């Protein structure tokens, strides 16, 4: 029973942190509707975006590592390997949206010529 609860707690922590990181990557990607998002303007175009990302990541770290939060949510810290998996999985939304935007640019060029 304890092993099952531990796995449920781990999967919940992984899911919550992955969902938040999906949102961070999507926020960075959706700064421009059609243009690629790998330009530095993504971070400097809106002065609220970088502090918002820092704040959200800070809250996630608090949720994951603060002892009082671990007690409240019956959880434990994540290791570096878990964070690597979270970032790799969450970054897929960035890649998928960039592909979609590339296709949109190509279709728009085809209609304009």
Secondary structure, DSSP 4 states (H G I P E B T S, - for coil): -HHHHHHHHHHHHHHHHHHHHHHHHHHHHTTSSSS-S-STHHHHSSHHHHHHHHHHHHHHHHHHH-HHHHHHHT-----HHHHHHHHHHHTHHHHHHHHHHHHHHHHHHHHH-
